Amino acid sequence: MPRDLVAALVVVTFGLAGVLFTLYGDKWFGSPAQRCHDSCATQNKEGVMALVYPRTMTGSKDGPRECHCR
């Protein structure tokens, strides 16, 4: 098989995998909030997604979040 064809197939395969993961990743692996809830439930605690940085530092209510078990 020619190298150009192999390279094109690899690029297309990774592209399709990325699209499928984007579309169905939350259904397959659960959303970050659901994974947080499930992992904290094993400790009999409530899982809450909290901002990594306070709003006063970023000036935005959107931003990276991390799981905290209460």
Rosetta silent file (secondary structure, phi, psi, omega in degrees, C-alpha in Angstrom):
SEQUENCE: MPRDLVAALVVVTFGLAGVLFTLYGDKWFGSPAQRCHDSCATQNKEGVMALVYPRTMTGSKDGPRECHCR
SCORE:     score description
SCORE:     0.000 S_00000001
   1 L     0.000  134.986  179.870    0.000    0.000    0.000 S_00000001
   2 L   -64.492  145.943 -178.392    1.426    3.444   -0.857 S_00000001
   3 H   -60.946  -36.540 -179.952    2.571    5.585    2.063 S_00000001
   4 H   -62.016  -39.870  179.347    0.362    8.489    0.972 S_00000001
   5 H   -68.116  -41.462  178.001   -2.742    6.305    1.197 S_00000001
   6 H   -62.466  -45.180  179.970   -1.748    4.970    4.624 S_00000001
   7 H   -62.421  -41.814  178.860   -1.144    8.503    5.898 S_00000001
   8 H   -64.343  -41.313  178.076   -4.513    9.657    4.542 S_00000001
   9 H   -64.145  -38.401  178.314   -6.285    6.713    6.189 S_00000001
  10 H   -64.806  -44.778 -179.993   -4.610    7.461    9.520 S_00000001
  11 H   -62.992  -44.667  179.785   -5.635   11.120    9.357 S_00000001
  12 H   -64.577  -42.175  179.769   -9.226   10.226    8.428 S_00000001
  13 H   -61.740  -47.068  178.817   -9.416    7.585   11.177 S_00000001
  14 H   -66.562  -35.292  176.695   -8.212    9.992   13.866 S_00000001
  15 H   -63.685  -45.911  177.914  -10.532   12.680   12.540 S_00000001
  16 H   -64.147  -39.827  177.987  -13.538   10.358   12.726 S_00000001
  17 H   -62.405  -40.511  177.884  -12.537    9.214   16.200 S_00000001
  18 H   -64.542  -41.653  178.643  -12.364   12.847   17.339 S_00000001
  19 H   -64.981  -45.110  179.356  -15.776   13.627   15.883 S_00000001
  20 H   -62.721  -40.991  179.166  -17.337   10.539   17.487 S_00000001
  21 H   -65.308  -39.435  178.758  -15.763   11.356   20.840 S_00000001
  22 H   -64.232  -42.568 -177.021  -17.031   14.941   20.637 S_00000001
  23 H   -76.086  -40.647 -171.462  -20.554   13.852   19.770 S_00000001
  24 H  -118.622    4.501 -177.095  -20.907   10.804   22.011 S_00000001
  25 H   -58.901  -42.227  179.417  -18.137   11.118   24.617 S_00000001
  26 H   -65.969  -34.595  178.697  -20.474   12.306   27.377 S_00000001
  27 H   -71.571  -37.808 -178.299  -22.860    9.442   26.699 S_00000001
  28 H   -76.904  -41.815 -173.334  -20.068    6.861   26.683 S_00000001
  29 H  -111.165   -7.288 -177.079  -18.012    8.159   29.588 S_00000001
  30 L    84.493  150.905  178.020  -20.461   10.468   31.385 S_00000001
  31 L   -71.651  161.634  177.941  -20.211   14.198   31.751 S_00000001
  32 H   -56.821  -37.764  179.281  -17.614   15.606   34.147 S_00000001
  33 H   -66.674  -38.610  179.166  -20.399   16.474   36.602 S_00000001
  34 H   -68.651  -40.486  177.267  -21.781   12.923   36.432 S_00000001
  35 H   -64.229  -38.428  177.081  -18.328   11.383   36.936 S_00000001
  36 H   -61.974  -47.971  179.927  -17.815   13.720   39.905 S_00000001
  37 H   -59.772  -45.282 -177.989  -21.151   12.708   41.400 S_00000001
  38 H   -66.488  -41.079 -178.459  -20.419    8.999   40.887 S_00000001
  39 H   -70.304  -34.968  178.020  -16.906    9.118   42.321 S_00000001
  40 H   -75.237  -27.951  179.271  -18.021   11.034   45.413 S_00000001
  41 H   -64.077  -28.393  178.075  -20.993    8.710   45.885 S_00000001
  42 L   -67.417  -19.836  178.084  -18.551    5.855   46.549 S_00000001
  43 L  -101.553    8.416 -176.074  -17.424    7.858   49.605 S_00000001
  44 L    58.170   41.139  178.585  -21.023    8.626   50.636 S_00000001
  45 L  -128.156  164.065  177.167  -20.459   12.298   49.849 S_00000001
  46 L   -90.178  133.364  178.089  -22.031   14.824   47.510 S_00000001
  47 E   -94.706  130.098 -179.413  -20.003   15.741   44.425 S_00000001
  48 E  -129.690  132.275  175.363  -19.897   19.411   43.421 S_00000001
  49 E   -87.593  116.120 -177.971  -18.134   20.930   40.417 S_00000001
  50 E  -116.404  151.670  177.766  -16.456   24.122   41.664 S_00000001
  51 E   -62.212  140.329  177.917  -14.491   26.778   39.810 S_00000001
  52 L   -69.531  -42.762  179.446  -10.741   26.269   39.972 S_00000001
  53 L  -114.267  141.568  177.933  -10.151   30.021   40.267 S_00000001
  54 L   -64.980  155.101 -178.432  -12.512   32.423   42.056 S_00000001
  55 H   -59.673  -30.934 -179.514  -14.539   34.798   39.920 S_00000001
  56 H   -65.434  -27.050  179.617  -12.627   37.736   41.377 S_00000001
  57 H   -82.124  -36.740 -173.829   -9.413   36.405   39.785 S_00000001
  58 H   -98.817  -25.814 -176.327  -10.819   35.639   36.346 S_00000001
  59 L    76.309   10.213 -177.740  -13.672   38.144   36.036 S_00000001
  60 L  -136.377  147.103  176.599  -15.786   35.403   34.513 S_00000001
  61 L   -85.120  -12.853  177.145  -18.254   32.904   35.879 S_00000001
  62 L   -97.403  148.105  178.262  -17.115   30.392   33.258 S_00000001
  63 L   164.707 -176.410 -179.254  -13.818   28.628   33.523 S_00000001
  64 L   -64.823  142.638  179.050  -12.195   25.373   34.461 S_00000001
  65 E  -123.983  154.164  175.664  -13.940   23.393   37.158 S_00000001
  66 E  -134.429  158.748 -175.795  -12.831   20.586   39.428 S_00000001
  67 E   -83.515  134.659  173.471  -14.679   18.062   41.508 S_00000001
  68 E  -127.603  131.811  177.253  -15.049   18.534   45.261 S_00000001
  69 E   -98.241  129.109  179.215  -16.616   15.940   47.525 S_00000001
  70 L  -110.706    0.000    0.000  -18.561   17.277   50.497 S_00000001
